[in-house]
Amino acid sequence: MTVNLNALRAAALELGHAEPISIEPDGVIWLGTDPNRTYLTAAQQKAVTAQVAQTVANATAARDSAHAKLKVLGLTNDEIAALVGA
């Protein structure tokens, strides 16, 4: 799963990690500033990635639920996309 860097940062904050949070191109997350870096452990990295996956799943479920409710009202897919921007 390709993960947006902003989503990783948001997930790290949701899990209680403090700013500043830096994310290297390979996805390694560390806290603090140079030279006082604290790297997340493999378990912490996994928890952040899992949080992102859960957030995406929740957003997808909410979108699908809203879409289904709007379909009940008789809106077309194009109308729904225009209304919700998706």
C-alpha positions in Angstrom: 0.0 0.0 0.0 1.4 3.3 -1.0 0.9 5.8 1.8 0.7 9.6 1.6 3.3 11.3 3.8 0.7 13.6 5.2 -1.4 10.6 6.1 1.6 9.0 7.9 2.2 12.2 9.8 -1.4 12.5 10.8 -1.5 8.9 12.0 1.6 9.4 14.0 0.0 12.4 15.7 -3.2 10.5 16.3 -1.1 7.8 18.1 0.3 10.4 20.4 3.7 11.0 18.8 4.8 14.7 19.2 6.0 17.1 16.5 8.3 17.6 14.8 7.8 14.4 12.9 10.0 13.7 9.9 9.4 11.0 7.3 12.2 9.9 5.1 11.6 8.9 1.4 11.7 5.2 2.3 9.0 5.8 4.9 11.1 5.7 8.0 9.6 8.0 10.7 11.6 9.9 13.3 10.8 12.5 15.9 12.7 15.5 17.0 15.3 17.5 15.1 18.9 16.8 14.0 21.0 15.7 15.8 18.5 14.6 18.4 16.5 12.1 16.4 14.4 9.4 17.9 13.4 6.8 15.4 10.2 4.9 15.7 10.6 1.2 16.4 9.4 -1.3 13.9 6.3 -1.9 16.1 5.6 1.8 16.2 6.1 2.1 12.4 3.7 -0.8 12.0 1.1 0.8 14.3 1.3 4.1 12.3 0.8 2.2 9.0 -2.1 0.3 10.5 -3.6 3.6 11.7 -3.4 4.9 8.2 -5.1 1.8 6.8 -7.8 2.0 9.4 -8.4 5.7 8.6 -8.6 4.9 4.9 -11.0 2.0 5.6 -13.2 4.3 7.8 -13.3 7.0 5.1 -14.1 4.5 2.4 -17.0 3.0 4.5 -18.3 6.5 5.3 -18.2 7.5 1.6 -19.9 4.2 0.5 -22.6 4.7 3.2 -23.2 8.3 2.0 -23.3 7.2 -1.6 -25.8 4.5 -0.8 -28.0 7.0 1.0 -27.9 9.5 -1.8 -28.7 6.7 -4.3 -31.9 6.0 -2.3 -32.9 9.6 -2.9 -32.6 8.9 -6.6 -29.4 10.8 -7.4 -27.3 9.5 -10.3 -23.6 8.7 -9.8 -22.6 11.9 -11.6 -24.9 14.0 -9.4 -23.4 12.3 -6.3 -19.9 12.9 -7.5 -20.6 16.6 -8.1 -22.3 16.9 -4.7 -19.6 15.2 -2.6 -16.6 15.9 -4.8 -15.6 12.3 -5.4 
